[in-house]
């Protein structure tokens, strides 16, 4: 049987398995779970199986879930599509437009060339430089994929001009995408798709500064530990000397800053200022991000974003996010979340916060290994964990962010993290499952270090717990 046939079989198996699982759940006598909750559970399990088995592109699967929730009256449309009545989805729209503007204007490329020219000279400095650039650009480009592809394009020039062998080029490519995993968590806008989703799942009000205070330092530590671990595990086959002449030539060819770049700088700086001061002016960062993206298209003051740039906003991602959020929202409204917590979790949560954090981390990683999707795990695990810990009097961001940190940092295989998956091909990062396993196994230990030994002491120090 050919490769195409094998892939088709896997999809068919997942398709049938998902439907069978939904029917079985509906037929089971699940005491304490209302009919609407049982419908929600059946559709959720079916959808998660479809996602995990990649039965179809995630947007199509998500659209089926949303339609069936409405058709079968699992919840009212206003509940199913609640994510669109708030700012979360609009933040994603604006963020994609801004990220595309930074990339197409040449501003991101100029910043990357300038950094490489000043601070990069050998293999170690290349790897460190990748992590630093990822952090810097995460404040300017509010999505990890455009950042990674931009940095990878610069790495491609360094690899080619410096005669870096393929085995070391693969390591550099992997570093680009591995760095995007922890460092996308430093700023709320660092991953404008999943970070706001974590906030939405917590049900708490979290400003840009709140996120930076709660998640910034632990994420920086996570990034530092990932960088150190990477340098220990992936040493160069031979020492590398970077050809700075070609980098300088590329930077020179960009010329002086264009009008488009200058206007992009203005709008990015304004966006950052407004993000940082959202707790003062009271405007949600979602609406800030959306209106900045729109104003960048206006005459005279904008002319940065054009009509064709709407193509950079992927509809399938928006539908996917709508479905992921709907699982948690509808699950809460129908009693599914509380039932899962009562059925699968112990009768009471551990009183010791460190034991609780270890428990949440284990549960999150196990679910992540089974489901293989950060968003799918959050949709299923976070509502149940919140119900499980509701009697402890904790700020809901505590259990939510422990769960999110665990699954957002964890991966063994490329498909378990989209930031890693997009680079795992010959024409992007060039690495394979072999490299991700080599880093992912010891990185699992780092996950526990961060969720238990870093996040909790930090939160105690700032008074969150």
N, C-alpha and C positions, 0 to 999 in steps of 0.2 A: 504493500500500500504506500502511495506517495505521501509527501509531507502535507500537501493540500488536503488529501483524504483524511489524514490523521487529525488535522485541525478541525475539519468538518465534524468528525466523530466526537471530538471533545465538546464542541458547541452543542451538538445534538443531545449528548449525554446530559450536559448541564441544563439544557432546555427542558428535557423530559423530567430530570430529577427535581428541578424547581417546581414544576407543575404538580408532580406527585407529592412533594413535600407540603405544598399548600393544601392539597386535597386532604391529605392525612391529618394535618393540623386542624382543618375545619371539621373533620369527622370525629376527632378525639373529644372525650368528655373532660374538658378543662375546667375544673371546679373553681369558681370565684372569678372567672373571666367572662365579661358580658359578650354578647354576639358581635357587637362592633369591635371590641377588643380582639376577639378571635379572628375576625376578618382582617384586622390590621396586622396581627401576628402572622397569619397565613401569607398575606401579600408581602410583608417585610421579609420573611424567610425566603420566599420565592425570588424576590428581587435581589437579595444578598447572594443567593446561589447563582443567579444570572450574572451579577457583577463579578463574582469570584471566578466563574467559569468562562467569562468573556463571551457569553452567548451572542451578544451583539454589542455594538458600540454603546457605552454607558448612557448616553443621552436617550437612545431609543428605549432601553430597558426602563429608564427613569420615567419617560413619558407614559409607558404602559402602567406603571405603578400609580402615577398621578391620576390618570384617566379612570382606572378601576376603583380608586378610592372614592371618586365622585360618583361614578355610575352605580356602584354597589352601596352608596350612601354610608360609607364608613364614617365620614364626617362631612360637614358642610364645606362647599368650595372655599369659603372665607377662611376656614381652618386649614384646609389642605394647602392653600396658596398664601398662607399668612406671611411667608418670607418676603413676598413682594409688597406687602403693605408697610414694611419697615424699610430701613436703609441698607440692609445687608446686600441684597442683590444689586442695588444701584451703585453701591461702593465697588462691586466687582466690575460693572460696566465702565465706570469712570476710570478705574485702575488699569484696565486693559488699554484704554485710549491713551492714558498718560504714559504707560510703559512703552507703547508703540511709538509715541512721539519722541521720547528720549532716545530710542533706538534709531528711528529713521532720520532724526535731525542731525545725527552725528555727534551729539553731546556725550552720550555714553562711551562711544568709541574714543573720543578725545581724552576723557578722564582716564580710561583704561590705559591708553598709550602713554600718557604722562606719568602715571604711577609706575608702569613697568620700566620706563626709561630711567627713572630716578632710583628705584629700590630693588630691582631684580638683576641678579648677576649669575646665579648658579641654580642647581636643582632645588636646594632647600629654600632659597628665597623665592623661587617660582611657586612652590607649594604654599608657603606662607603668604605670598602675594595674592594668590588665588583666594585664600580665606579672607584677607583684608579687603580686597576689591569686592568680594561678595557682600561683606558687611556694609561697606560704604555705599555701594550701588543699591542695597536693599532699602535705603531711605529715599532713593531717587527713582527707582523702577519698582513699582509695587506688585511685582509678580516674579517668582523665581525662575521661570523658564526663559523669558527674554534676557534676564541677567546672565543666566548660565550660557545661553547661546552667544551672547555678546562677548563674554569672557573667553569662551571656547574659540571664537573667531580670532581673538588676539593670541591665544595659545597656539593656534594653528600656524600663525606667522612665525612665532618664536621657534616652534618645533621645526618648521621647514628651513628657516634661515640659519639656525644653529646646528643643523645636521643631527638632531636628536634621534637616536634609534627608536624603532617601533615599540619595543618593549617598555621603554621609558615614556614614550608618547602616550601609551595606553594609561600609564600611571598618572600622568598629568591630566589627561582627559577625565579619568575617574575622579581626581581631586576636585575638578570644577563642579561636578554634580554632587559629590559627597559633601562639599562645603555648603551647598545650598540647603541641605537638610536642617542642621541645627541653626544656622544663621538667619534663616527665614523666620525664625521665631522671636528674634530680638525686638522688632517693631511690629505693631499691630498691622501695619500696611506692608510688612515684609513678605507676607503671602496673603494677598488680598482676597483669596478664595477661601482658604481653610481657617486662617486665624479668626476672621469675623464669625465663621461658622461655630468655632469653639465658644466664642462669647455668646452667640445666640443660643447654643445648647445649654449654657450655664443658667440662662434666664436672668443674669445680673447685668447691671449697667457698668460697663468698663470703658473708660476713656482711653485716648492714646497714651496719656501719661500714666494712667493706672496700669495699662498693659506693660509699658516700659518698666515700671517699678516692679510689677509682679514677675514678669517673664524675662525681662531684659538681662539682668545679671545671671540667672541660671542658664539662659540660652548662650550667653557669652562663654560661660564655663564649659558648657556642652561643646561649643565650637572649638574652644582651645583644646579640650581633651580629644576631640575628634582629629584635630590637626596633629597633635603629638602622636596619637596612635597611628595615624596615616604615615607619618615620617618614620616611625619605628618599623612598620610592616612593609612599606614600599620604598625600598632604597634604590638609588639609580644603579644601572649596570655599569656605568662609568661616569666620571664627573662631567658636568655640562657647563659650557661657557656660552652665555647668551650673546647673540649678535645684536648689539644695540644700534648699529648703524642702520639696519633695516627698520627697526622700530622708529628711529628718528626720522627716517625717510617717509614712513607712513604718516607720522604725526605732522611732518612738514607739508605733505601733500594735502592735508586737510585745510591748510591755509589759516588765515585768521578766522575768528568766530563769525559765523554768518548771522544774518538777522534772525533767521529761524532759530538758531541755537540760542541767541540772546533772549528771544521771547520765551523759549522753552525754559531757560534758566529762571526767568522772572516768575513764570507760573509754578515751576517746581518749588522755588523758594517760598512763594506765597502759600502753596499747599502745605509745605512743611511747617511754616509758622502757624497756620490755622489748625493743623493736626495737633501741634504741641500745645496749643492754647484752647483746645476744645472744652476743657473744664471751666474756662473763664467765660468764653462767649456763648457757650451752651449749644452750639450747632454740632450736630452729630457728624462724625468724620465721613460717614457714607454720603451725606448730602454735600459736604465740602468736596469730596473726591469727584462726585458726579458733576457738580457745577464747574469745577476747574477744567474737567475734561471737555465740557461743552463750550466754555469761554475760550478755550484754546483754538476753537474753530471760527471765532468771530472775526470780522474784518478789522484791520488796523491793529487792534490789540492782540490778535491771535494769528490766524493764518498758519497755524502749526498743524492742526488736525484737519484732514480733508474728508470729504464724503467717502472715498474708498476705504478709509481707515476703519469704518464700521465693520469691515471684514475681519479685523483683528479681535473683535468681541465674539468669542465662540458660543453660539447658541446652545450647543450640546452641553457645555459646561454649566450654563445657567439652568438648564433643565435638570441636570445631574444634581446641582446644589439645591434646587427647589425640592427634589425628591428626598435628598438626604435630610434636609431640615424638616420636611413633612413627616418623616418617620418618627422623629422625636416629638413633634407637636401633636400629631394625631395619636401617637402612642400614649401621650399624657392625657389627652381628652377622652380616650376610649378606655382607659384603665390598664392598657397593655404594659406600660412601663412599671407600674406598681406591682402588677402580677408577676412580671419577670423577676423583679427584685425579691419578692416574697418566695418565689419558687426556687430560684437558682442560688441565692445568697444565704449566708447563715442567718439565724434568727435575729442577731444583733451585730452591729459593727464593732470591731475592736476598739477599745477605749484609748489605747496607746496610738498616738497619731503616726508614729514611725511604723508600727505594725500595719496600721490602716494603709499607709502609703505603699508599703511593700505588697500588701494584698491587692490593691487597685492596680499596681504595676504588673503583677503576675497575671491578673485577669485580663488586663488590656493587651498584654503581649500574646497570651494564648489566643484570644479572640482575633488578634491581628494575624497570627499565623494561620488561623482557620479561614478567616474572611479575606485577608490579603488586601484590604483597602482601609486607609485612614478614615475616610468619610463614612464608610459602612460601619466601622467599629464605633465611631462617635455616635452615629445614629442609633445604634443598638445599646452600647455600653453606658454612655453618659447618662441618659435618662434613668436607667436602672440603678446606676451608682448613686445618683442624686437621691433617688427614693430610698436606697439602702442606708444612706448617711443622713437622712433628713432629721432624725432624732438627736443628732449630735450637736446641733446648733452651729455648725460650721458655715462660713461664707461659702456659697455654692461654687465660687470660682476655685476653691481649694481642691475638692475632689475632681472637678472638671479639668483643671489645668494639670493635675497629676496624671490623669488618664491621657490627656492630649499630649503631654510631653513624652509619655511612654510610647505611644503609637506613632507620634510625629518624628521621633528619633530612630525608631526601630525598623530594621529591614535585614533580611538575609538574602532575599532574591530581588532582582530589579523590579518585578511586578508589584512588590509590596509597598513601593513608594514611587509616586509618579515623578518626583524630582529626579530620582535615580533611573527610572525606566526610560525617560525621554533621551537620556544620554547613552543608553546601552545598545548602540548600533554602530556599524562601521563608519558611517558618515557623520556621526556626532562625537561622542566621547571615545568610542572605539573599544570599550571594555566589555566584559562578559559576566556571566553569573559567577565565574571563578573568582574574579576580583571582589565582587560584592560579598560573597561568602567569606572571603579572607578577612575583610574588614567587619562585616556584619556580626560574626560570631563574638569577637571580643567587644564589639560596640554594644552588645546586649548588656554586658557588665557595666559599661559606662552609663547606660540608661538607668540602671538601679542606683548607681552612685549619684546621678543628678537628681532623680526623683526623691531619694531618701536623704542623702548626705548634703545636698546643696539647696534644693528648693525649700525644704522644711525649716532648716536653721535660718535661711534668709527671710522667709515669711514670718518666723517668730521675731526676728530682729526688727522688722518694719511694722509689726503689730497686726498682720493679716490673720494670724492664728495665735 
